[in-house]
Amino acid sequence: MARIAGVNIPTNKRVEIGLRYIYGIGPTKAREICEKLGIPEERRVNQLSDEEILRIREFIDRNYRVEGDLRREVAMNIKRLMDLGCYRGLRHRKGLPVRGQRTHTNARTRKGKAVPIAGKKKVTK
């Protein structure tokens, strides 16, 4: 099992897919890494040599911010918004959608499970 940026990459997947298990590397960056290092598309992680794994590891460390550093940066950005008390920071603090979505209905991912209000009766027509 290859270990890159502190993440165990699954061995039976293609390299391009396996790299996506690293936080901060998506489809575009994974494809870009494979192209720049000259790794064929059909190559599987278990077919990589130790030298190729080392090259991938060094390339990612040099060119991308991934895993712990990226998570820390994102958390600091959110904390900065909350400390400023700006609108986006307040939305983060309250656990509501930040990017202008409606909250009258939907928004259950951010708001959590719906809580029934005691004493509220359904209106019948």
Secondary structure, 3 states (H helix, E strand, C coil): CEEECCEEECCCCEHHHHHHHCCCCCHHHHHHHHHHHCCCCCCEHHHCCHHHHHHHHHHHHHHCCCHHHHHHHHHHHHHHHHHHCCHHHHHHHHCCCCCCCCCCCCCHHHHCCCCCCCCCCCCCC
